[in-house]
Amino acid sequence: MPDDVRPASLSEGRFDGRAEFDAILRAALSAAAQHGWKEIVFSDPDFADWPLGERASIEALQAWSASGRRLVLLAQRFDVLERAHARFVPWRRMWDHIIECRATGKAAGAEVPSAIWTPAWFVHRIDPERSRGVSGTDAASRRALREAIDECWRLARPAFPASTLGL
């Protein structure tokens, strides 16, 4: 299935609450693996409340990961992700060659959106504190979200290395 076709299993419209957001993320990871999406962008200030450390999430990411794929992670900081998602960190190390991570830090004007972006579909948590937002395929909304992510990416620096080299 081409990247620009949204699988029917993915939601469209408003969502409200952590349980709904978690279910949407799980469905997105499953769809990515099932349909071989080439690129996925995860964006969040710190990924603290994303279910990335769950066994099912890692299994879906493992099934998705292959040559020619790309996962982009944008955050304000990654320290919470490293501490809170113990299964994700080793998976990230193993697949370093398909993952790009950047952090904005405290860059002025760099409010990192809480979102998932793909060429065909998006999720945007407009109110991350209450896990409220929208998901869908609308091209204008998807483009606006990608522009916001790209602007933060431009201000960000490489972060969350797969390994730390030192003397």
Buried (B, 14 or more C-beta within 10 A) or exposed (E): EEBEEBBEEBBEEEBEEBEBBBBBBBBBBBBBBBBBBEBBBBBBBBBBBBBBBBEEBBBBBEBBBEEEBEBBBBBBBBEBBBEBBEBBBEBBEEBEEBBBBBBBEEBEEBEBBBBBBBBBBBBBBEEBEEBBBBBBBBEEBBEEBBEBBEBBBEBBEEBBEBEEEEE
